[in-house]
Structures are given as C-alpha cells and as structure tokens.
C-alpha cells in the first residue's frame, strides 16, 4: 500500500491525492488506485487500474483513468504511462533506541 499525490500545471494547477494497492508477481506489477483530481473549483474521482513490470523499488506501468464521479472534469489524461521509484522510510521507535540512536538494552 502506498500513498502520494500527482501535480500538474499544464492546464492550470491540478492536484490529485491517491492511495495505491500494489501486487508484484515475479516481475509483473498490478495496481489499483482511487484518485481525486481537483483544481480547487471542482473535483473528479477516478479509479486507475495499472499493469506493467517492476520490482519492490521501481515500476513502469500503463494505466487507464475510469470515471466514478464527475465525468466532465477533463484536466487530466485518461491513458497514463508511469515510471516510479519507491523509497522506503524506516521509522525507529523511541522505545527501542536512545537519543543517540543506539539500541537500548
């Protein structure tokens, strides 16, 4: 599960927060994401299924934006090619490490 946002300036500012569920089978990458496109005047909810190839840290996918709400919002592409790199963030708990970052006993 990943989350993020897409931003476009081509036809005015459009912001699209999303949550994405991904599955990797060998080098095949499948994902689906609900995306809320907005220009802060109107909004449109889309579902984007994607297929492509990749690994745990990157993928190259083709996706199609299917309309769920407000099909008249046209400030985005229906067909999408995406190249992504995923950076893993490791969060250390204060309970297991001291203020210097050393493990506590």
C-alpha positions as CSV (number, residue, x, y, z in Angstrom):
1,X,0.0,0.0,0.0
2,X,1.4,3.4,-1.0
3,X,0.1,6.9,-0.9
4,X,1.1,10.1,-2.7
5,X,-0.1,12.9,-5.0
6,X,0.1,13.9,-8.6
7,X,0.5,17.5,-9.6
8,X,0.0,19.1,-13.0
9,X,0.5,22.7,-14.2
10,X,-0.4,22.1,-17.9
11,X,-4.0,23.4,-17.9
12,X,-3.8,25.3,-14.6
13,X,-3.0,23.7,-11.2
14,X,-4.5,20.2,-10.7
15,X,-3.7,18.2,-7.6
16,X,-4.6,14.5,-7.2
17,X,-4.1,12.7,-3.9
18,X,-4.2,8.9,-4.1
19,X,-3.8,5.7,-2.3
20,X,-2.5,2.7,-4.3
21,X,-2.6,-1.0,-3.7
22,X,0.1,-2.9,-5.5
23,X,0.9,-6.6,-6.1
24,X,4.2,-7.9,-7.6
25,X,4.2,-11.4,-9.1
26,X,7.8,-12.1,-10.3
27,X,8.4,-9.0,-12.4
28,X,4.7,-8.4,-13.2
29,X,3.2,-5.4,-11.4
30,X,-0.5,-4.9,-10.9
31,X,-2.0,-2.0,-9.0
32,X,-5.3,-0.1,-8.5
33,X,-5.7,3.4,-7.1
34,X,-8.6,5.7,-6.3
35,X,-7.5,9.3,-7.3
36,X,-9.3,12.5,-6.5
37,X,-8.4,15.1,-9.2
38,X,-9.1,18.7,-8.2
39,X,-8.4,22.2,-9.4
40,X,-9.9,23.6,-6.2
41,X,-13.0,24.7,-8.0
42,X,-14.3,21.3,-9.0
43,X,-13.2,17.7,-8.5
44,X,-13.5,14.3,-10.0
45,X,-13.0,10.8,-8.5
46,X,-11.3,8.3,-10.8
47,X,-10.2,4.6,-10.4
48,X,-7.0,3.7,-12.1
49,X,-6.1,0.1,-12.7
50,X,-2.5,-0.4,-13.9
51,X,-0.4,-3.2,-15.3
52,X,3.3,-3.2,-16.0
53,X,6.6,-4.6,-14.8
54,X,8.9,-3.7,-11.9
55,X,10.4,-4.7,-8.6
56,X,9.9,-3.7,-5.0
57,X,11.7,-0.3,-5.6
58,X,10.6,0.7,-9.1
59,X,7.9,0.0,-11.7
60,X,6.9,1.0,-15.3
61,X,3.1,0.8,-15.8
62,X,0.3,1.6,-18.1
63,X,-3.0,2.8,-16.5
64,X,-6.4,4.0,-17.5
65,X,-8.4,6.5,-15.5
66,X,-12.0,5.4,-15.3
67,X,-14.5,7.9,-14.1
68,X,-16.5,7.3,-10.9
69,X,-17.7,10.9,-10.1
70,X,-17.9,14.0,-12.4
71,X,-17.0,12.7,-15.8
72,X,-17.0,16.3,-17.2
73,X,-13.7,17.1,-15.4
74,X,-11.2,16.9,-18.3
75,X,-7.9,18.4,-16.9
76,X,-6.0,15.0,-17.0
77,X,-5.1,12.2,-19.4
78,X,-7.2,9.1,-19.5
79,X,-4.2,6.9,-20.6
80,X,-1.2,7.1,-18.3
81,X,2.3,5.7,-18.5
82,X,4.1,5.9,-15.2
83,X,7.8,5.3,-14.2
84,X,8.1,5.3,-10.4
85,X,10.8,4.8,-7.8
86,X,9.8,3.8,-4.3
87,X,11.9,5.0,-1.4
88,X,11.4,3.0,1.8
89,X,11.3,5.1,5.0
90,X,12.3,3.2,8.2
91,X,10.9,4.7,11.4
92,X,12.7,3.9,14.6
93,X,10.7,3.8,17.8
94,X,11.8,5.9,20.8
95,X,11.1,2.8,23.0
96,X,13.9,0.7,21.4
97,X,16.6,3.4,20.7
98,X,18.1,6.1,22.9
99,X,18.5,9.8,21.9
100,X,21.8,8.9,20.2
101,X,20.2,6.2,18.0
102,X,21.8,3.3,19.9
103,X,19.7,0.3,20.8
104,X,18.6,0.2,24.4
105,X,19.0,-2.9,26.5
